[in-house]
């Protein structure tokens, strides 16, 4: 039996569910459809994770990010990544100032656009690895080092990056170390015909929708703490760990039946890191609480498995030869790894 939810936390859960409904209502004034992606964006924000939006041009990835930032009433910055962008264009740089009173010169730091609450990194794969790496420390540690000084970023700090999967000319694939920093890799799909009709009507008339703020940054911080306090049974934690372990060739084979090894490990060079297990649990906590539950079950883990794992599996030539992608392998994992641990 679950312990009773403290009154303050119960009120916060109710506030969060109300905020989720209002945020989606505000987003719907500007963004048509994409409800699953929007829910995942909210989960990432509540978990202090960062999101990679993967989709062809024109699907509203940038619009979703900008509109969500408005509903959260956060300080917002956007960086358009280009091949000539330098690390200092993101982090900031030291500049020489002259004191108007004394006439003496001094060095001061001019913060870059990374010093914000909500950072939209547009077409992140269009800039070289040196510049991509400028975000690594900020995303993982919440701080930026310039020269000999380290500067803390004011929380909340949330990165939403976009990437175009079809145009490879002049792009630089994100290294695995940077991909691993993203909590979710979300696929933004084409709209349905009915949704596209709404998009056309909304963008070709003289009347356009505007989203209003729902949550302030201070409330977001409180809700992020609330998510981390959501109870989760040891068996569910172990299920998340076993799912991730099963992605690792050789290492994860001992807990899998022979058919699972053949169906999964044949196609994987390297499996997911422990960061995947952490994000599975955190994401399932946020999903549970957004659904009005104050405990996590196996279904919550399964619901966030694809966006957590799809960018963390390094596939080999067998996968390319057999036309097997990461989502197919995650489906097989969910089918073959039992919820209850086998008795040894």
N, C-alpha and C positions, 0 to 999 in steps of 0.2 A: 504494500500500500504506500502511496506517495505521501510525504509529509505535507501538512497544510501550508499553503502559500502565505507568507507574511502579508499583512494588510497593505503596507507601503508598496511591496513588490506587486501585489495584485492590482493595485491602482496604477502602477507604472505599466504593467502588462496591458491593462485596458487602455491606457493612454497611447501605448505603442500601436495597438490594433486600430484605434481611432485615427492615429496619425498616418498609418499605412493606407487606410481607406481614403483619407483626404489627399494624401500625396498622389495616389493613383488617379483621383478625380482631377486634381490640378494638372497632372501630366497629360491626361486624356484631352485636355483643352488644346494641347499643342501636338502631342505624339499619338498617332493612331495605332492601336494594337500593341504588339510586343510585350504583352503582360508578363510572360515568363521571364523575359530579360529584365524587365523593371523590378520584379520581385527579387531576382538574383542581385541586381544592383543594390537594393535595400539591404539584403543579407550581407553583402560585402561591406557596406558602410557600417552596419551594426557590429561586424566582426573585426573592424579595423584592418580589413583586407583591401587589396587593390584589384581592379577588374581590367581584363583585356577583352575588348569588343572586336569580334572577328566577322567581317561581312563586306560584301561588295559595295561600291560607291552608291550613294543615293538612298540608303535604307534608313537614314536618320540617326546614325550612331552619334555624331557630334551634337545633333539637336537633343537627343535623349540626355546626354551628359550635361549640357548647358541648362536644360529645363529642370533636371533633378537638382542641380545646384541652387536654382532659384527657389524651389520648394523647401530646401533645407536652410535657406537664409545664411549660407556660408560665403566667406570671401572666396571669389572664383578667379582663376587665371587659366588661360589657354595658351598652349605652345604648339605652333605648327612646325613639326619636325621636317627639316630639309637637309640635303647632303652637306650644306656649308654651315650648319648650326654647330657652335662650339660649346664645350661643357660650361664655360663661364656665362653663356647666354641663358643657361638654366639655373645654375647655382648662385650666380652673382660674382662680383669681383671687387678687389681693393682699388680704391681711387685716391688720388692726391687732392686734398682740400686745402684752401688757404683760409686761415682764421682772419675774419674781417677786422678784428680789434687789434691783434698783435702782429698781423702780417706773416706769422709763421705758417709753415706747411705741415700738414699731418696726413697720415694714411687712415682712411675710414672705409668700412665695408658697405658696398651698395648691394642689397639683397636682390636676387633674381626672382623670376616668377614662381620658383619652387616654394617660396615662402608664402604660403597661402593655406586655406583649409581644403579647397577642392581644386585639384589640378587636372585639366583635360589635356592629355598628351596625344595630339592628333597625328595619325599616320606615323607611329613611333618607329616603324621599320624603314623609314626614309632617311634616317640619319646614321652615320657610321658608329661602330661599336664604342669608340672612345666617348662619344656624346651620349649614347644610350646608357653607358655605365655611370654617367653623372647622376642618374636617378637611383642607382642601386642602394647607396647608403641612406638616402632619404626615405625610400620605401621600406627598408628593413629596420633601420635604427631610429628613424625620425629625427635625423640630424644631418648637417652638411659640413664638410671640412673644406676650407679654402685657405691655402697656404698653411700656416701653423695654427690657425684658429678653427675651432669646431663650434658651430652655431646650432642650437636646438630649434626644431620646427614647432610652432604652436599647435597643439592638438585641438580639434581633430584634423588629421591629415589623410586625404583620400585621393588616390590616383585612379582615373579612368582613362585607359589608353585605347586607341582605335588602330585597326590594322586592316589593310585591303589584301585579301588572299589571292586575287587574280592577276594583279599587275606586279611583275617581278623586276621590270626594268628600273634600274637605279635604286634598288632596295637592299637592305642589309638585314638578313634574318636575325631575329633576336637569339642570343646565345641561351643555352639551357639554364645557366645561372640566373639570368634575368627573367626568363619565363617562370622559373620556380618562385619568384617573388610575387607573382600574381596569384591571388587566391583562386579566382575563377577565370576560365577562358570561355566566353559566351559566344555562341554562334547566332548572329542576327539574321533571321530568315526573311525571305520575300513576303510581302503582305498578301492576304487573300484578295480576291476581286472586290468584295464588299469593302474591305479596308482601303483598297486603292482608290475606290470611288470617293470615300471620305477624305482621303489625302488630297485628291484632285480638287474637290469642292472647297476644302479648307485653305488651299494654297493658290487658288486662281480667282478668289473673290476679294472684295475690298475689306472684308472683315476678317481679322485674325485673332486667334486665342492668345491669352497671356496667363501664365501660371503665377500663383501667389505663394508666399512663404507659409509653411506649415510648422516646421520645427526650427528652433535656433540651435547654434553650435553647442551651447551649454547643455541643452536637452539631449543632443546627440551623444555627448560624453556620458551623461547619466545612463542612457539606454545601452551604451556599449558596455558599461559595467554590469548592468542588469543581465545582459546576454551571457556573460561569463559565469554568472551565478546560477544558471539554469541546471538543475540536477540531471545526471546521466548515469545509468547503471553501468557497472563494470563490464557486464556481458556485451553491452552496446559499444563501449570503448574498445573492447577486444575485437569485436566484429570489424570496426573501422581499421584497427591495426592489422588484422588478418587480411582484409581486402588489399591494403597497401603492400603488405609483405608478399602477397601472391603475385604482384606485378614484377617481382625481382627474380630473374632466372637463377637457377641453382639454389640461391638462398631461400626462396619461397616455395621451392618444389616439394619439400618434405611434408608440408601440410596439405598438399593437393593430391587428388586422385590422378592416375596416369593420364587419363583422357584430358584433364584440365591442363596438364603440363604441355601436352601436344597442341592443344587448341590455343594456348596463350603464349607460353614461353618461346615457342618456335619463332614468333614474330617480334620479340622484344630484345633489344640489346641491353638497355638499362631501364630499371623500374623506377618507381616514384620514391622520393626521399621522405623522411619523417615529417617534413613540413606538410606533406599531403595528408597524413593522419591527423595532424593538428587542425588543418582546415576542414577536414571531413567532420570532425567533432564540433568545431566552432560553427560551421555552416549549418549543421543539423540543429544546434541549439537555437540559432537565430530563426531558422525555418519553423521550429516547434513553437517558439514564443510568438512569432507573427501569425501562427495559426490559432493562437489562443490556448496552447498547451503549455504546461510548466514542467514538462519532462520530455526526454528524447526517446524515440523508439527506432527500431531498425529501418522503418520506412523513411525516416528523415535522413538517415545516412545514405540510403539508396538514391534518394531524390537529388542529392548534391554530388553524387559520385562522378557523373560525367563532366561537369564543369571543373571539378577539382583535379581529375586525373587525366583528361584528354591531352593536356599540354605537358604532362610530366612523363609520358611514356616515350622513350627513344626507340623508334621502330627500325628494323633492319631490312635488308634487301628482300627477304622472304615476304615481308608485308607488302612491299611494292609489287613484287612478282605476282602475288595472289590477290592484289587489290583489297587488302585488309587495312582499315584505318583504326585510329585509337578508340573511336566510339564503339566500333564492333568488338574490340577487345574488352572494353569496360562492360558491355552487355554480357559477354561470356563470363567475366569475373562475377557479375551479380548472379548469373545462373549457377555457377559451379562452386562458389564459396558459400557454404551453409551459414545461416544466421547463428545457429548453435554450434559451439566448438565440439569437434569429434573427441570422444573419449580415447585417451592413450593407454 
